[in-house]
Amino acid sequence: MRWLVAFAALSLFAQEYDPVAPHAAAAAAAMRSGDYVTAERQDRIILRLRPQMAEAEMNLGLACFLQRKYEDAIRAFEAGLKLKPDMANADLFLGISRFQLNQVPRAIPLLEKYAAQRPDDFQGQYYLGLSYLALERYTEAGRALTAAHNIDARNVDALYHLSQVYLGEARKNPRNKDALERLFQETIDEIAAIDPNSFRLAQIRAAVYEADGKKGEAIRELETLFQHDPKARGLHYTLGCLYIEQRQYEKAREQFEKELQLGSPYPRTYLQLGHVFVELNKPAEALPLLDKSLKIDPDSSGVVWADIGRAYRFMNQPAKAADAYEKAIALGQKTSSVYYQLAMVTRKTGDVARSREALAMSQRLRSEEKQTPGAQ
């Protein structure tokens, strides 16, 4: 990032440097050398001196972004865009930051705006595609990821996610299954031609096994990936989720904790690890993780509050448990299980009327679930 250093003439005989200049130079040097901590510190000094400098907010956001401090990056990028709305790169990095925190619906408009302005930029199309894919909007995801692939034909990550588009679309639209599976296989062949040893191939096999209900085979395929120690975000998370499905909670815990050791862990890892600790009857360990999940993954808040309710119930704090279950229900977790748990804790708090009402709702929902084909 280049800076224009302004000089202010104090008189015909004396000049004084702009106080921002040395900090700007230090920040730029730190960014060039990869010392993002120092760059962040210098950018914060600049903003104390010049609080309305949009470019300084942008630089601060980038320094935080490169440290994977996405919440701090978001604050800086948003402040910069308020001051100067036409900074396209801020839209890109703000969108990616929100994607990394699993705030996908809020990421998409930013990435759409950037991709419209810079249609030939790989990162914009790639992260737009990932965002659509996360919401299972396969048509839009396929369009963006195809654009990314056209920009960088040898990028294996783009091809991998494009294969997931075809796999998901085939499940969603059985009528087009044959054509989509053919595209899926062609994409796999393309990855193999570029890098026959790519861990993405094993990841694809695991996804196919999981889609076919072969959980054991999917687990074995994922476990082989770690022999090569890949650092790809989400692998340990996926394996942990498969272990949860098999009720192997200690193994799930181990995988989620490994995911959190990565520089940029998958955001829902906090939720899943908190859930595992609830299942292991370790509520004190669960609550801080569930609280963090509420902050970084607001879209899953109903599920989080249900687990918070269970944690407080295990800690014999029925009033707090009841409050958590009520929040879960208000946020859409209107299941027979949550209503039953609410009935149990409100009985302990002495709220007999609410307990009876919740129990009746639980029984009604349970009856409806039994009448629904395929319901568990």
C-alpha positions in Angstrom: 0.0 0.0 0.0 1.5 3.3 -1.0 1.1 6.4 1.1 1.3 10.0 0.1 3.1 11.8 2.8 2.0 15.4 3.2 4.3 18.1 4.4 3.1 21.3 6.1 5.1 24.5 5.8 5.2 26.2 9.2 7.2 29.2 7.9 9.5 30.3 5.2 12.4 28.7 7.1 11.0 25.6 8.8 8.9 22.6 7.8 7.4 19.8 10.0 6.6 16.3 9.0 3.0 15.2 9.1 2.9 13.1 12.4 1.1 10.3 10.5 4.0 9.8 8.1 6.4 7.7 10.2 3.6 5.4 11.3 2.4 5.0 7.8 5.9 4.1 6.6 6.3 1.7 9.5 2.9 0.1 8.8 3.7 -0.3 5.1 7.1 -1.8 5.9 5.5 -4.3 8.3 2.9 -5.4 5.8 5.6 -6.0 3.2 7.6 -8.1 5.6 4.6 -10.1 6.8 4.6 -8.6 10.3 0.9 -8.0 10.6 0.9 -7.5 14.3 3.2 -4.5 14.0 1.2 -3.2 11.0 -2.0 -3.4 13.1 -0.4 -1.5 15.9 0.9 1.3 13.6 -2.5 1.5 11.8 -4.2 2.0 15.2 -1.8 4.8 16.0 -2.6 6.4 12.7 -6.3 6.3 13.4 -5.8 7.9 16.8 -4.1 10.7 15.0 -6.5 10.8 12.0 -9.8 9.1 13.1 -11.6 9.9 9.8 -9.0 8.3 7.4 -10.8 5.7 5.4 -7.6 4.2 3.9 -6.2 3.7 7.4 -9.3 1.8 8.4 -8.9 -0.3 5.3 -5.2 -1.0 6.2 -6.2 -1.9 9.8 -8.8 -4.3 8.5 -6.4 -6.0 6.2 -3.8 -6.4 9.0 -6.4 -7.9 11.2 -7.7 -10.1 8.3 -4.3 -11.5 7.6 -4.1 -12.5 11.3 -7.5 -14.1 11.0 -8.9 -11.7 13.5 -12.1 -11.5 11.5 -14.3 -9.7 14.1 -11.7 -6.8 14.4 -11.3 -6.8 10.6 -15.1 -6.4 10.1 -15.2 -3.4 12.4 -12.4 -1.7 10.5 -13.7 -2.5 7.1 -17.2 -1.3 8.0 -15.8 1.9 9.5 -13.8 2.5 6.3 -16.8 2.0 4.0 -18.8 4.4 6.0 -16.2 7.0 5.3 -15.6 6.0 1.7 -18.3 3.7 0.3 -16.5 3.1 -3.1 -13.6 1.0 -1.7 -14.3 -2.2 -3.6 -11.6 -4.2 -1.9 -13.2 -3.4 1.5 -16.4 -5.1 0.2 -14.4 -8.2 -0.8 -12.5 -8.6 2.5 -15.5 -7.7 4.6 -17.5 -10.4 2.7 -14.8 -13.0 3.2 -14.5 -12.1 6.9 -18.2 -12.6 7.4 -18.0 -15.9 5.4 -15.2 -17.0 7.7 -17.4 -16.3 10.7 -20.2 -18.3 9.1 -22.3 -15.1 8.7 -23.1 -16.2 5.2 -26.3 -14.3 4.5 -24.5 -11.1 5.4 -21.5 -12.0 3.3 -23.4 -12.6 0.0 -24.5 -9.0 -0.8 -21.0 -7.8 -0.2 -19.5 -10.4 -2.4 -22.1 -10.0 -5.1 -21.4 -6.3 -5.2 -17.6 -6.9 -5.5 -18.1 -9.6 -8.2 -20.2 -7.3 -10.2 -17.5 -4.6 -10.1 -14.6 -7.0 -10.5 -16.0 -10.0 -12.5 -12.5 -11.2 -13.4 -11.2 -11.4 -9.9 -10.9 -15.0 -8.7 -11.3 -14.4 -5.0 -14.6 -12.6 -5.4 -16.2 -15.3 -7.5 -14.7 -18.1 -5.4 -16.0 -16.8 -2.0 -19.3 -15.9 -3.6 -19.6 -19.5 -4.8 -18.6 -20.9 -1.4 -21.3 -18.7 0.3 -24.0 -19.8 -2.1 -22.9 -23.4 -1.6 -23.1 -23.1 2.2 -26.8 -22.1 1.7 -27.3 -25.0 -0.8 -28.2 -22.5 -3.5 -26.5 -24.7 -6.0 -27.4 -22.8 -9.2 -25.8 -19.6 -8.0 -22.9 -21.5 -6.5 -22.3 -23.3 -9.7 -22.3 -20.1 -11.7 -19.8 -18.3 -9.4 -17.5 -21.3 -9.0 -17.5 -21.9 -12.8 -16.5 -18.2 -13.2 -13.7 -18.7 -10.7 -12.6 -21.9 -12.5 -12.5 -20.0 -15.8 -10.3 -17.4 -14.2 -7.9 -19.9 -12.7 -8.3 -23.3 -14.5 -5.8 -25.1 -12.3 -7.2 -24.1 -8.9 -8.0 -27.4 -7.3 -10.0 -25.8 -4.5 -12.4 -24.2 -6.9 -12.9 -27.5 -8.7 -13.4 -29.4 -5.5 -16.2 -27.0 -4.4 -17.7 -27.2 -7.9 -17.8 -31.0 -7.5 -19.8 -30.4 -4.3 -22.3 -28.3 -6.3 -22.9 -31.2 -8.7 -23.2 -33.7 -5.8 -25.6 -31.5 -3.9 -27.7 -30.7 -7.0 -27.9 -34.4 -7.9 -29.4 -35.1 -4.5 -31.8 -32.2 -4.7 -32.9 -32.8 -8.4 -33.0 -36.5 -9.0 -34.4 -35.9 -12.5 -31.1 -34.5 -13.6 -29.0 -36.9 -11.6 -27.3 -38.7 -14.5 -26.1 -35.4 -16.1 -25.0 -34.0 -12.8 -23.1 -37.1 -11.8 -21.3 -37.0 -15.2 -20.3 -33.4 -14.4 -19.2 -34.5 -11.0 -17.0 -37.3 -12.4 -15.5 -34.9 -15.0 -14.6 -32.5 -12.2 -12.9 -35.2 -10.2 -11.0 -36.3 -13.3 -9.9 -32.7 -13.8 -8.6 -32.5 -10.2 -6.7 -35.8 -10.6 -5.1 -34.6 -13.8 -3.9 -31.4 -12.1 -2.8 -33.1 -8.8 -3.2 -36.8 -8.5 -2.1 -36.7 -4.9 -4.5 -33.9 -3.9 -6.2 -34.5 -0.5 -9.4 -33.1 -2.2 -9.9 -36.5 -3.9 -10.1 -38.3 -0.6 -12.4 -35.6 0.7 -14.7 -36.1 -2.3 -14.8 -39.9 -1.7 -15.7 -39.2 1.9 -18.5 -36.9 0.8 -19.9 -39.5 -1.5 -19.8 -42.2 1.2 -21.6 -39.8 3.6 -24.2 -39.0 1.0 -24.8 -42.7 0.5 -25.2 -43.3 4.3 -21.9 -45.1 4.6 -20.7 -43.3 7.7 -18.0 -45.8 8.6 -16.4 -45.6 5.1 -16.6 -41.8 5.2 -14.8 -41.7 8.6 -12.0 -44.0 7.3 -11.5 -41.9 4.2 -11.2 -38.7 6.3 -8.9 -40.3 8.8 -6.4 -41.2 5.9 -6.2 -37.5 5.1 -4.5 -36.7 8.4 -1.6 -38.9 7.6 -0.5 -36.1 5.3 -1.4 -33.5 8.0 -3.5 -31.3 5.8 -4.4 -27.9 7.2 -7.6 -27.5 5.3 -10.3 -25.8 7.3 -13.2 -28.0 8.2 -11.7 -31.5 7.9 -11.5 -32.2 11.6 -14.9 -30.6 11.9 -16.5 -32.9 9.4 -14.9 -36.0 11.0 -16.1 -34.8 14.4 -19.7 -34.4 13.1 -19.6 -38.0 11.8 -18.4 -39.2 15.2 -21.4 -37.4 16.8 -23.7 -39.3 14.5 -22.2 -42.5 15.7 -22.4 -41.2 19.3 -18.6 -41.5 19.7 -18.4 -38.3 21.7 -14.8 -38.6 23.0 -13.6 -39.1 19.4 -15.7 -36.2 18.3 -14.3 -34.0 21.1 -10.7 -34.8 20.0 -11.5 -33.8 16.4 -13.2 -30.6 17.3 -10.4 -29.6 19.6 -7.9 -30.2 16.7 -10.0 -28.0 14.4 -9.9 -25.2 17.0 -6.1 -25.4 16.9 -6.1 -24.3 13.3 -5.5 -20.7 12.4 -9.0 -20.4 11.0 -11.3 -23.1 12.4 -14.7 -23.7 11.0 -17.0 -21.4 13.1 -19.6 -24.1 14.1 -16.8 -26.1 15.8 -17.6 -24.1 19.0 -21.2 -25.1 18.8 -20.5 -28.8 18.1 -17.8 -29.0 20.8 -20.1 -27.4 23.3 -22.8 -29.9 22.3 -20.3 -32.8 22.8 -19.5 -31.6 26.3 -23.2 -31.5 27.1 -23.5 -35.1 25.9 -20.5 -36.0 28.0 -22.3 -34.3 31.0 -19.6 -31.7 31.3 -21.7 -28.5 31.4 -19.0 -26.2 32.9 -16.8 -27.0 29.8 -19.8 -26.6 27.4 -21.1 -23.2 28.5 -18.0 -21.0 27.4 -18.0 -22.7 24.0 -21.7 -22.2 23.5 -21.5 -18.6 24.6 -18.7 -18.0 22.0 -20.8 -19.8 19.4 -23.7 -17.3 20.0 -21.4 -14.4 19.3 -19.8 -15.7 16.1 -22.6 -17.8 14.6 -25.9 -16.0 15.3 -27.8 -18.0 12.7 -27.5 -21.1 14.9 -28.7 -19.4 18.1 -31.8 -21.5 18.6 -29.8 -24.7 18.6 -27.2 -23.1 20.9 -29.8 -22.0 23.4 -31.3 -25.5 23.5 -27.8 -26.9 24.5 -27.3 -24.1 27.0 -30.6 -25.2 28.6 -29.4 -28.7 28.9 -26.1 -27.6 30.4 -27.9 -25.5 33.1 -30.3 -28.4 33.7 -27.3 -30.7 34.4 -25.9 -28.0 36.7 -29.2 -28.1 38.6 -30.0 -24.5 37.7 -33.6 -24.9 36.5 -34.5 -21.2 36.3 -31.6 -20.5 33.9 -32.4 -23.7 32.0 -36.0 -22.6 31.6 -34.9 -19.2 30.3 -32.6 -20.8 27.8 -35.3 -23.2 26.5 -37.7 -20.3 26.1 -35.2 -18.5 24.0 -34.6 -21.6 21.9 -38.3 -22.0 21.2 -38.6 -18.3 20.4 -35.8 -18.7 17.8 -37.5 -21.7 16.1 -36.5 -24.8 18.1 -40.1 -25.8 18.5 -39.4 -29.6 18.9 -41.0 -32.1 21.2 -37.6 -32.6 23.0 -37.1 -28.9 23.8 -40.7 -28.6 25.0 -40.3 -31.7 27.2 -37.1 -30.3 28.7 -38.8 -27.0 29.4 -41.7 -28.9 31.1 -39.2 -30.7 33.4 -37.3 -27.5 34.5 -40.4 -25.3 34.9 -41.8 -28.0 37.2 -38.7 -27.6 39.3 -39.1 -23.8 39.4 -42.7 -24.2 40.6 -44.2 -22.8 37.4 -46.8 -25.6 37.2 -48.9 -23.9 34.5 -46.0 -23.5 32.1 -44.9 -27.0 32.8 -48.2 -28.5 31.9 -48.5 -26.3 28.8 -45.0 -27.3 27.7 -45.6 -31.0 28.3 -48.9 -30.9 26.3 -47.1 -29.2 23.4 -44.3 -31.8 23.6 -46.8 -34.7 23.4 -48.7 -33.1 20.5 -45.5 -32.6 18.6 -44.4 -36.1 19.4 -47.7 -37.4 18.0 -47.2 -35.4 14.8 -43.7 -36.6 14.4 -44.9 -40.2 14.6 -47.4 -39.5 11.9 -44.9 -37.9 9.6 -43.3 -40.4 7.1 -39.6 -40.8 7.8 -39.8 -39.1 11.2 -37.6 -40.5 13.9 
